[in-house]
Amino acid sequence: MSFSNVFFIQIIVTVLFSIAASIYDVKKGFVPDLLNYLLIAFGLMSNLILTFFTGNVKFILASFISMVITYAITYLLWKLHLWGGGDAKLFTSIATVIPFGVNLEFFDIFPLMSFYPFTFSVIINSILVSFPFLVVFTTRRIFKNNSVRHNADLLINIFNYESLRLLIRTTLNRTVKVKDLKEGMIVNDYSFNDEHICELIGDLDKNLKVYKSHDDDFKYYFKSQSAGGITMEDVTLLKVMSAQNFISDTVYVKLGFPFTPSIMIGLLIALSYGDIMMIITKNLVLVV
């Protein structure tokens, strides 16, 4: 058996799953759990097969350890609201399939790897390549904004607080009916005066949080605390409050930036060139 062929199959399957996840994220706004679970199962199975044929437990052991460590770290970052749960699961599934650095002799690929696990290179690459996409995404939304197209003063007076607030609200948010809310959506700036709403959200203590408002017409506003979005418990509470007329039947929801394509590109860079930070560090050392 040629182990390079097995590694190559693992890479191809991982890339294909990452592409599928990116398509789902861009079109639907989420990554199906089934997609990640299938990739995790493939990773454990393929590395178990390598262990069986080589008699070397390092393959399945590295796969399992890489999966657990990556999940623990990305889950923590998800709990800190730095990205969505689907992104954390995709990183975990990649770690399960490819726990080691890449070295395919017949493909002549010898990327510059880091001293930390392969998946961490994917994470770092993904974060770095996401910035240009974020700039393009935001710029495109601004110039597609009808308020901007019919009121150029919004851009001219962009540093004015009210203009900036209106620009953000109309560009990076959309109105969604409460009955259509889903887990993971990022609710933004719902203003109100009812103290009872403060109590309900405070007692639930999930992703929604109440803040004091600087608006003269309202005492408070609530919004999602993070990019992780509202939980199912938050969704249920908002629907109950809407049904009881504590809040209206619509809320503002932030337009989420699809991070999964950045993960896919970060993976491809890690497979072909290596860790971007290591490449930058190496070039800086050579320059010095």
ABEGO torsion letter per residue (X at the ends): XBAAAAAAAAAAAAAAAAAAAAAAAAAAGBBBAAAAAAAAAAAAAAAAAAAAAAGBAAAAAAAAAAAAAAAAAAAAAAAAGABBAAAAAAAAAAAAABABBBBBAAAGBBBBBBABBAAAAAAAAAAAAAAAAAAAAAAAAAAABAAAAABAAAAAAAABAAAAAAAAAAAABBBBBAAABBBGBBBBGBBBABAAAAAAAAAAGBABBBBBBABAABABBBBBABAAEBBAAAAAAAAAAAAAGABBABBBBBBBBBAAAAAAAAAAAAAAAEBAAAAAAAAAAAAX
